[in-house]
Amino acid sequence: MAAVPLSPLPEGYYESTNPFLVQGPQGFEEFKLLESFGMYVRLDFPGVPDERVRLSLDPAKKSLAVYAEAPKVHRYDSVHRKYFSVIETVCRCCVFQGFTYQMLDGVLRLHLSKTNIVDPRRSSCIDISGSDMDESYESKRLEDGSLYVRFDMPGVPKDNFTVSVTNGKVNVTGQAPALNHDSGSRLYSGDVVILSGPVDFPSHRVKTIIKNGVIRLLIPPV
């Protein structure tokens, strides 16, 4: 029997929301103003380790550029992925003072401190721009008949994934806890492969490689 990949969207791309997300905050970014007049930003960068993140505050302190790279982890990965985002104040009255960040399980969480140089009581306008499309899914048939599948579930720790094989479908579920000022936890789930018949086999036969919010499966021929 053959294994057939199930891409959630044509070409494996998504523009605003991960296609495997079934519950929780939508979109791969969110931001909120904090009571301390600071700002919290979450950016999904699946596959990116901490050492591959670079942030640069412009001299005028009006914008923060974020560069991130997700290296090829497995020999069957097709591409080395890159991300770029810019967080900026679009008003004339605010500037950024500084920032701290944490990169964990494919999610960048930023705390930005800012000052309103005209009226400290007035909220500022913030804009986030940059890469708005990502390859959330890829699959590859191997010479021995097995199937390689890679897909993104940013924010999910490596021990929060579950792989099951039922009625000829390989399903993956992952739970991403809410951290810091996240507006909520996120639940991902989806069938990623369908076998050519309604067969079951132990999930431990599926080799899993989980790193930085990305799960990779090697599914044997059945």
QUIRA-V170301 format. One record per residue. N is the residue number from 1. SS is DSSP state (@ for helix, = for strand, . for the rest). PSI is psi in radians with two decimals (999 if undefined). OMEGA is omega as a letter, one per 30 degrees, with the letter a starting at -180 (NA if undefined). Layout:
n & ss & psi & omega
N & SS & PSI & OMEGA
N & SS & PSI & OMEGA
This chain:
n & ss & psi & omega
1 & . & 2.55 & a
2 & . & 2.73 & l
3 & = & 2.31 & a
4 & = & 2.21 & l
5 & = & 2.59 & l
6 & . & 1.65 & l
7 & . & 2.24 & a
8 & . & -0.44 & l
9 & . & 2.69 & l
10 & @ & 2.37 & l
11 & @ & -0.01 & l
12 & @ & 0.37 & a
13 & = & 2.71 & l
14 & = & 2.58 & a
15 & . & -0.66 & a
16 & . & -0.53 & a
17 & . & 2.33 & l
18 & . & 2.23 & a
19 & . & -0.26 & l
20 & . & -0.10 & a
21 & = & 2.12 & a
22 & = & -0.26 & a
23 & = & 2.42 & l
24 & . & -3.10 & a
25 & . & 2.29 & l
26 & . & 2.78 & l
27 & . & 2.76 & l
28 & . & 0.28 & l
29 & = & 2.65 & l
30 & = & 2.66 & l
31 & = & 2.69 & l
32 & = & 2.59 & l
33 & = & 2.41 & a
34 & . & 2.80 & a
35 & . & -0.45 & a
36 & . & 0.19 & a
37 & . & 0.30 & l
38 & = & -2.99 & a
39 & = & 2.49 & l
40 & = & 2.34 & a
41 & = & 2.31 & l
42 & = & 2.27 & l
43 & = & 2.24 & l
44 & = & 2.08 & l
45 & . & 1.21 & a
46 & . & 2.38 & l
47 & . & -0.07 & a
48 & . & 2.13 & l
49 & . & 2.89 & a
50 & @ & -0.66 & a
51 & @ & -0.09 & l
52 & @ & 0.42 & l
53 & = & 2.36 & l
54 & = & 2.30 & l
55 & = & 2.47 & a
56 & = & 2.08 & l
57 & = & 2.22 & a
58 & . & 2.72 & a
59 & . & -0.57 & a
60 & . & -0.11 & l
61 & . & 0.59 & l
62 & . & -0.26 & a
63 & = & 2.63 & l
64 & = & 2.10 & l
65 & = & 2.38 & a
66 & = & 2.13 & l
67 & = & 2.35 & a
68 & = & 2.56 & a
69 & = & 2.34 & l
70 & = & 1.81 & a
71 & . & 2.80 & l
72 & . & 2.11 & a
73 & . & -0.64 & a
74 & . & 2.63 & a
75 & . & -0.34 & l
76 & . & -0.06 & l
77 & . & 2.40 & a
78 & . & -0.69 & a
79 & . & 2.74 & l
80 & . & 2.03 & a
81 & = & 2.55 & l
82 & = & 2.55 & l
83 & = & 2.64 & l
84 & = & 2.26 & l
85 & = & 2.65 & l
86 & = & 2.21 & l
87 & = & 2.16 & a
88 & = & 2.69 & l
89 & = & 2.26 & a
90 & . & 0.12 & l
91 & . & 2.99 & a
92 & . & -0.09 & a
93 & . & -0.16 & a
94 & = & 2.60 & l
95 & = & 2.68 & l
96 & = & 2.42 & l
97 & = & -0.64 & a
98 & = & -3.09 & a
99 & = & 2.73 & l
100 & = & 2.73 & a
101 & = & 2.83 & l
102 & = & 2.30 & l
103 & = & 2.04 & a
104 & = & 2.22 & l
105 & . & 0.72 & l
106 & . & 0.28 & l
107 & = & 2.27 & l
108 & = & 2.19 & l
109 & = & 2.15 & a
110 & = & 2.42 & l
111 & = & 2.05 & a
112 & = & 2.27 & l
113 & = & 2.45 & a
114 & = & 2.83 & a
115 & = & 2.34 & l
116 & = & 1.94 & a
117 & . & -0.07 & l
118 & . & -0.98 & a
119 & . & 1.81 & a
120 & . & -0.35 & a
121 & . & -0.13 & a
122 & . & 2.34 & l
123 & . & 2.60 & l
124 & . & 2.89 & l
125 & . & 2.27 & a
126 & = & 2.47 & l
127 & = & 2.46 & l
128 & = & 2.20 & l
129 & = & 2.98 & l
130 & = & -2.63 & a
131 & . & 2.22 & a
132 & . & 0.28 & l
133 & . & 2.49 & a
134 & = & 2.65 & l
135 & = & 1.75 & a
136 & . & -0.21 & a
137 & = & 2.44 & l
138 & = & 2.67 & l
139 & = & 2.75 & a
140 & = & 2.26 & l
141 & = & 2.28 & a
142 & . & 2.87 & a
143 & . & -0.53 & a
144 & . & 0.09 & l
145 & . & -0.14 & l
146 & . & 2.99 & a
147 & = & 2.34 & l
148 & = & 2.24 & a
149 & = & 2.35 & l
150 & = & 2.36 & l
151 & = & 2.80 & a
152 & = & 2.35 & l
153 & . & 1.24 & a
154 & . & 2.45 & l
155 & . & -0.16 & a
156 & . & 2.09 & l
157 & . & 2.76 & a
158 & . & -0.32 & l
159 & . & 0.18 & a
160 & . & 0.32 & l
161 & = & 2.55 & l
162 & = & 2.24 & l
163 & = & 2.27 & l
164 & = & 2.67 & l
165 & = & 1.96 & a
166 & = & 2.28 & l
167 & . & 0.69 & l
168 & . & 0.20 & l
169 & = & 2.40 & l
170 & = & 2.02 & a
171 & = & 2.47 & l
172 & = & 2.31 & l
173 & = & 2.42 & l
174 & = & 2.48 & l
175 & = & 2.11 & l
176 & = & 1.98 & a
177 & . & 2.70 & l
178 & . & 2.19 & l
179 & . & 2.72 & l
180 & . & -2.08 & a
181 & . & 0.39 & l
182 & . & 2.49 & a
183 & . & -0.19 & l
184 & . & 2.91 & l
185 & . & 2.92 & a
186 & = & 2.43 & l
187 & = & 2.20 & l
188 & = & 2.53 & l
189 & = & 2.56 & l
190 & = & 2.69 & l
191 & = & 2.18 & a
192 & = & -0.32 & a
193 & = & 2.46 & l
194 & = & 2.28 & l
195 & = & 2.86 & a
196 & . & 0.02 & l
197 & . & 2.83 & a
198 & . & 1.09 & a
199 & . & 2.72 & l
200 & . & 2.60 & l
201 & . & 2.77 & a
202 & . & 2.37 & a
203 & @ & -0.37 & a
204 & @ & -0.21 & l
205 & @ & -0.30 & l
206 & . & 2.04 & l
207 & = & 2.25 & a
208 & = & 2.43 & l
209 & = & 1.96 & a
210 & = & 2.13 & a
211 & = & 2.25 & l
212 & . & 0.78 & l
213 & . & 0.28 & l
214 & = & 2.34 & l
215 & = & 2.37 & l
216 & = & 2.34 & a
217 & = & 2.43 & l
218 & = & 1.90 & a
219 & = & 2.11 & a
220 & . & 2.72 & l
221 & . & 2.47 & a
222 & . & 999 & NA
